[in-house]
Amino acid sequence: MDKLQKGIEEMQNHNYEEAAKWFTEAIDENPNEPVGYINFGNLLLHMNDFERAQRFFNRAIELDEEAATAYYGLGNVYYEQEKYTKAQEQFILAVHHGLDEADVHFMLGMTYVHQEYPKLALPYLLRAAELAEDDVDIQFQYGLCLAQNGQIDEAEKTMNHVLQLEEQHSDAHYNLGVVALHKEDAHKALEHFDRALEINSEHMLASHAKAQVEQALNE
């Protein structure tokens, strides 16, 4: 097993010092190979050492301008610091250089979500949802974005898919309750709000919505 692989395994096991040792050795042996710097950058990102992570990803890009995962790593550095426009630029470069994976499309979509551009987010979240049909977080965010874009039927379908993946998803139930209200089905909405509160008794949005619906039904 090569040193990079050993480093990745140690990182997955949260043995960050051991991972750093293996990555350092890999870089020392192949200083002109970008992949060592990318892996070390990912490790530093895990450790929230954003400044150093950024240097390692930039070094990888200096060595290979086509290194798509280096742009992706750099995008994550900016994203974690809530620099969404800068993150967006890097994720777009990652896609441009051939990275076509669910995560990069999802992160790109989320940069637009955080900047309150749901229309611009939608195509990227759609692509992510297509590539990762069983990823609960991706499917949920895609469903939310559909709702924000007024695509209520599609949002309902996607939230139901989320519940197929994870029955105890209180936020999916809450959002299905909101969809039911859009469709003027107060009783169905209440069922979903109740279910959300069964799963998470501190779900404030579901609690507030339930109280409002009950009040309206009693008037």
Solvent accessible surface area in square Angstrom, and as a share of the most:
residue,aa,sasa,rsa
1,M,144,0.64
2,D,89,0.46
3,K,60,0.25
4,L,33,0.17
5,Q,78,0.35
6,K,69,0.29
7,G,0,0.00
8,I,46,0.23
9,E,72,0.32
10,E,40,0.18
11,M,23,0.10
12,Q,123,0.55
13,N,95,0.49
14,H,136,0.61
15,N,68,0.35
16,Y,58,0.22
17,E,153,0.69
18,E,73,0.33
19,A,0,0.00
20,A,27,0.21
21,K,96,0.41
22,W,46,0.16
23,F,0,0.00
24,T,60,0.35
25,E,59,0.26
26,A,10,0.08
27,I,21,0.10
28,D,104,0.54
29,E,106,0.47
30,N,79,0.40
31,P,68,0.43
32,N,111,0.57
33,E,89,0.40
34,P,25,0.15
35,V,65,0.37
36,G,4,0.03
37,Y,24,0.09
38,I,15,0.07
39,N,15,0.08
40,F,16,0.07
41,G,0,0.00
42,N,46,0.24
43,L,0,0.00
44,L,2,0.01
45,L,27,0.13
46,H,111,0.50
47,M,93,0.41
48,N,102,0.52
49,D,44,0.23
50,F,46,0.19
51,E,128,0.57
52,R,100,0.36
53,A,0,0.00
54,Q,54,0.24
55,R,135,0.49
56,F,39,0.16
57,F,0,0.00
58,N,56,0.29
59,R,90,0.33
60,A,0,0.00
61,I,27,0.14
62,E,122,0.55
63,L,51,0.25
64,D,50,0.26
65,E,121,0.54
66,E,114,0.51
67,A,11,0.09
68,A,15,0.11
69,T,63,0.37
70,A,0,0.00
71,Y,17,0.06
72,Y,48,0.18
73,G,1,0.01
74,L,7,0.03
75,G,0,0.00
76,N,22,0.11
77,V,0,0.00
78,Y,23,0.09
79,Y,33,0.12
80,E,96,0.43
81,Q,60,0.27
82,E,124,0.55
83,K,91,0.39
84,Y,39,0.15
85,T,75,0.44
86,K,101,0.43
87,A,0,0.00
88,Q,26,0.12
89,E,93,0.42
90,Q,26,0.12
91,F,0,0.00
92,I,73,0.37
93,L,64,0.32
94,A,0,0.00
95,V,49,0.28
96,H,138,0.62
97,H,43,0.19
98,G,62,0.60
99,L,18,0.09
100,D,73,0.38
101,E,101,0.45
102,A,14,0.11
103,D,76,0.39
104,V,1,0.00
105,H,13,0.06
106,F,32,0.13
107,M,28,0.13
108,L,2,0.01
109,G,0,0.00
110,M,17,0.07
111,T,0,0.00
112,Y,23,0.09
113,V,36,0.21
114,H,85,0.38
115,Q,51,0.23
116,E,144,0.65
117,Y,113,0.43
118,P,40,0.25
119,K,164,0.70
120,L,93,0.46
121,A,0,0.00
122,L,25,0.13
123,P,75,0.47
124,Y,63,0.24
125,L,0,0.00
126,L,73,0.36
127,R,82,0.30
128,A,0,0.00
129,A,7,0.05
130,E,95,0.43
131,L,72,0.36
132,A,21,0.16
133,E,112,0.50
134,D,110,0.57
135,D,53,0.27
136,V,31,0.18
137,D,96,0.50
138,I,3,0.02
139,Q,9,0.04
140,F,23,0.09
141,Q,42,0.19
142,Y,27,0.10
143,G,0,0.00
144,L,46,0.23
145,C,1,0.01
146,L,4,0.02
147,A,35,0.27
148,Q,106,0.47
149,N,38,0.19
150,G,53,0.51
151,Q,76,0.34
152,I,38,0.19
153,D,95,0.49
154,E,73,0.33
155,A,1,0.00
156,E,31,0.14
157,K,129,0.55
158,T,12,0.07
159,M,3,0.01
160,N,66,0.34
161,H,53,0.24
162,V,0,0.00
163,L,25,0.13
164,Q,147,0.65
165,L,56,0.28
166,E,71,0.32
167,E,126,0.57
168,Q,100,0.44
169,H,23,0.10
170,S,15,0.10
171,D,58,0.30
172,A,0,0.00
173,H,19,0.09
174,Y,37,0.14
175,N,24,0.12
176,L,6,0.03
177,G,0,0.00
178,V,46,0.27
179,V,6,0.03
180,A,4,0.03
181,L,69,0.34
182,H,119,0.53
183,K,94,0.40
184,E,158,0.71
185,D,58,0.30
186,A,27,0.21
187,H,125,0.56
188,K,84,0.36
189,A,0,0.00
190,L,27,0.13
191,E,118,0.53
192,H,28,0.12
193,F,0,0.00
194,D,52,0.27
195,R,73,0.27
196,A,0,0.00
197,L,34,0.17
198,E,128,0.57
199,I,46,0.23
200,N,61,0.31
201,S,94,0.60
202,E,139,0.62
203,H,15,0.07
204,M,148,0.66
205,L,107,0.53
206,A,0,0.00
207,S,48,0.31
208,H,114,0.51
209,A,11,0.09
210,K,55,0.23
211,A,58,0.45
212,Q,106,0.47
213,V,10,0.06
214,E,65,0.29
215,Q,115,0.51
216,A,66,0.51
217,L,77,0.38
218,N,130,0.67
219,E,166,0.74
